[in-house]
């Protein structure tokens, strides 16, 4: 397995404070429940798209609770999973151990990966690195850690899809983002990914698909889960104040979003659009 070792992000005060806020945000609520109940089908999609197979060295970057790391390990690949938030890695470690899977779980920042240049055959991220604030820094790391001829596989929510529009709905209620940070759903546009990778990797596939979510009984059921379990949503509501008029207005906006995207006939069915990109490193 890899010799990767835990390290803390560089000590620049502003960056350290920003990453501490990100780490705390994703520890709020119960994101592993969201991943397990809603997002889990996306892991195997990305593993298949990237052609992961036994014997490869695979790095799941911004791995969360192992949405990609676990299905990648099932193929027999040697997997390292890194994430900024230890609590998410703890959940992934427990799930992997329950299956008898050998995965290395390491706390690390996607913008400062503590591993060697060209160490991996494949780097993957499923709705993970898109939430790092500095997109170019992430792309620089992805292209650095994958060997020439190796594969980068990314799955990201699109700006126009349900999750991208959920973040757009929350934006007017949230504190302004730190200077220099970029909106996560930009990763859902292939031109943005191509610009980030530059001349260091060639995009081989770019496909938009829908995750069909039929887990919610109705808009309120969606709202209940995301207000109690999804870190970014919890953080916005905490900033607004429990029971405030603006919190009630956000409730209404999110309910309206579910109603707008619902394609069910008597039941709530939501297509959540995402982009899968694979690229070959030069």
N, C-alpha and C positions, 0 to 999 in steps of 0.2 A: 504493500500500500504506500501511498504518498508519505513523505516526511513533513508534510505541512504542519505548522505549529501555531497555536493561538497567539495573536498579537493584538495590541490596542491600536486604534487609528493614530496617525501623527498628531502631535501635541499642539497644533495651531488652535488657539483658544476658540475662535469663532466656529471652526469646523467641528471641533470636539463638542462644543455646546449643541450645535445643530444635530450631530449624530446621536447625542444623548437624548435629545427630544424625540428623534425618530425611533430609537430603541424603546423608549418608554411608551410611545404611542402604540407600537405594534404589540406591546405586552398587555395593553388594556383589553379587557373583555376576554374573549375566547376565540381568537382567530383559528386555532386548530379545529374548532367545531364548524366554522364557516368553510374551511378547506375540506373537511371530511364530508359535510352534508351537501355542499354545492360545487366546489371547485375540483374535487378529486378526479373526475373523468378527464381533466385536461392533462394530467401528468402522462398517462400512457399515449395520448395524442402526440405530445412533444417527443417522447422517447422514440416512437415509431418514425416520426418525421425526420429525426436526426440519425436514424439508422443505428441506434446504440445496440451493441452486441457484446457477448462474453469476451473478457480479456482486455477490453478497452479501459483506459484511465479517464474517468468522467468527473467533472466538477460541476455540481449544482450550486449556482451562485444566487445569493438571496433566497435560500432554499426554504425558508419558513419551516413548516412541520414536515417537509419531505414529499411534497406533492409530486415532484419529479424524481428525487433521489431514490425513493422506495421502488417505483416501477423500473428505474434504471438498474438498480441492484438486482432485481428479479431476473434480469437478462444474464447475469453472471459478470457484469462489468464491475470494476473496482471504483467505488464511488466515494468522493469527498463532498460533504455538504457544508456550506458556510452561510452564515447569516449574522446580522448585527444584533439580533435579539435572542439571548440565551433561552428564554422561556419557550420560544417556538422550536428551537433545536431540541430541547428536552422532550417536547411532545413527539417530535419526529423520531428521536432515539428510542422512546418507549414503543412506538408503533413498529419500528424496524426490528427491535429485539423480540417483539411478540411473533414476528414471522421468521425469526432466526436469520435475519439479514445482517451482513457485516458492512456497515457504513461508518465512515469517520465524520464526526460532527464537530465543527470548529467555529467559534465565534470570530467573525471577521467582517470588515467593511468591504462592500462590493467595489468601492472606489480605491481601495488599498489592499489588494489581495496578497496574503503572505505566502506566496509560492513562487517557484522558479519559472523563468521564461520557457515556454514550450513544454511545460510539465505534463499537459493533458492532451488526450486525443480528441476530447469533446468537452465543451462548456455549454451548459444549459441554464435557462432561467424561465420559469413559468410564473407569470404575473408577479415577478420578484424584482429584478433590477430596474424595472420601469419606475419604481418608487424611490430609487436613489435620487438625490437632488441634482447631481451634476452628471448629465448624460454622457458627455464626452469622456469624463474620467472613467466611467464604467466601460465604455466601448474600448478605451485604451487598455484596460485591464483584460477584457475578454480576448482581444486580439494578441495580447502579450502572452497569456498563459497557455494558449492552444498552439500546438506544434504546426509547422507548415504542412498543409494538406489535411489538417484536422478540421473539425466541424464546430461551428457555433450554432446553437438552436435557441430561438427566443419565441415565447408566446406572450402576447401583450393584449390588453383590452384596447379597442379602438376608441378614438374620440367620439365617433358618431353612435357607437353602440350603447347598450344600457348602462354599463359601469362607467364609461366615459361621460355619459350624460348625468349620471348620479354625482360624479365629482363636479361637473359644471353646475348642477343644482345647488351643491353645498358651498361652492366658491364664494357667493356673495355673503354668506353667513360666517365664513371662516376668517381668522386673522390673516393679514397679508403674508404671502410666502417670503422666506428670506431672500435677500438680494442674490441673484445668480442662480437660484434654483429654477428648474424647468418643470412644466406640467407632466405628470406621469403618462397620460394617454398619447403623448406625441410618439411614443414607441409603437403605437398602433398604426402608424403611417410608414409604409415601406421606404419612402423617399428620405424620411428622417433617419431611419436605421442605416440606409445606404450612405448618407452623408456622415454619420458617426463612424462607420467602419472605414470609410475612405478607400485608399488603395491597398489596405492591408488584408482585405477579405472580399471575396466575390459572392454576392447573393445568388444562391442556386434555386431556391424556391421561396415564394411569398404567397400565402393563401389565406383568405379571409373565410372564417367559418363561424357557426353559432353554437354555443353551449345552450342547449334547451333546458331551462330550469323550470321544473314543475313541482318543486318541493314546497312552495308556499300556498297556503289555503286562500290567501287574498292579500291585498296591499298591507293590511295591518300586521299580518304574520311576517311579511318581509321587514316591515319597520321594526317590529319587536326584536327580531334576530339581529339586525344591523345596529340598532341602538344599544344592544346589550353585549354584542360579541365582536363587532368590527372596529378595530382601533381608530381609523381615521374618522369614522362617523361618531364614535364616542367622544373623541377629542373636540369635534366641532360643537356637539351638544353641551359638553362641559363648559366651553368658552361662552356659550349663549346663556347658560344658567337654567337649571331645571324649572319647568313651568313658566318660563318667560314667553312673552308674546312672539319674539323672534323664533324661539324653539317651536312654538305652535305653527308658525308660518313655514318653517322648514319641514315639519311633519306633513303639512298640506302639500308642499311641493314634491316631497318624495312619494307620497301616496299618488299624486297626479302622475308622476313619472311611471310608476308601476301600471297605472291604468292606461297610459299612452302606449306602453310597449306590450301590453297583454294581448296575446293572440289566441288565448284559450276560448273555448265555447262552454261556459258554465264552470270552468275551473281556471285557475291562474297559470298561464304558461308564458314564460318570458324567454325570448331569444337574446342571449348575451353575446354580442359579436366580439371576436378576437382575431388577431393576425398571428400566423405562424410564419416565421422567417428562419431559413437555414442558410448558412454561408460557409464557404471553404476558405480557410486562412492561406495566404500566399507564403 
